[in-house]
């Protein structure tokens, strides 16, 4: 899942909601992050990718989670593909 800071993160689809527009709405939770970052997003959104497509790559921005706490609020960017 591409987060709002344009960094690919592992996320879990916790709920799939049928809508009148026929596009399912997903409730997303970012793994290792506080629930305050959870969001709803349509299944057709380009910010969604199959597990491991981007999160396993080393040439794109990624977070280093401080400590091993389950409810993490902040992180530091280790690398960035942006110029």
N, C-alpha and C positions, 0 to 999 in steps of 0.2 A: 504494500500500500504506500503510495506517495503521500507523505504528510504535508501539512500546510507550509512547512519550511523548505519544501522541494527535496526532501531526503527520503529514500526508500526505507521502510521499516516493516518488520514482521507484525502482522495484525491477525486478529481472529474475527470472523463473522459470527456474531453472537445471536443475531436475529435477522430473519428475512421476512419482509412485510410485503404482502400483495397490495398494489395500489390501483386506483381507477385508471391510471394511464397505461396499465399493463406492464410497466417497468417496475420490477421488484426494487424495494428500498432496503438497504442493508444497514444494520447497526454494527459498527466496527469498534473493536477495542485493540489498541496498540499494546503488544506484549511488553511487559516490564515498565509500563507507564501508568501514571495516575488516571483514574477514570474521568478526570476533568477534560482529558484530551479525546475521549470517545466521540464518535460522530456518526451521523446518518449520511449515507451516500447512495446514489442510484447504481445498480449493478452494471450499467453500461458506461460508467465513468471511466475515463482513460487513466485515472490514478490507481486503478486496481490491476494487479498482475498476478499470475500464478506464483505460488510459494517458491522462493529461491531464485526467481528470474533475475531480480536485481539485488536482493538482500545478501546474496552470496558473493557478489562481485567486489573486487578490491579497488576498482578504478572510479568509483562513484562516492559521493559523500556518505558518511556513516557516523553513527553516534557511538561514543564510549559511555556506557552507563556507569555512573559512580556507585561503588559498592555493589552488593547483590540484593539490595532491597527490592521488594515487589512493587512498591508504590514510589516510583522515581518521578520527580518533577522536572529535573533539569539534566542536560547532558552537554558534552563538549564535542565539537566536530573534530574528528581525527584527520580526515582528508577531504578534499573537495575537488571535483572535476571542473569547477567553474574557473574561468580565467580572470 
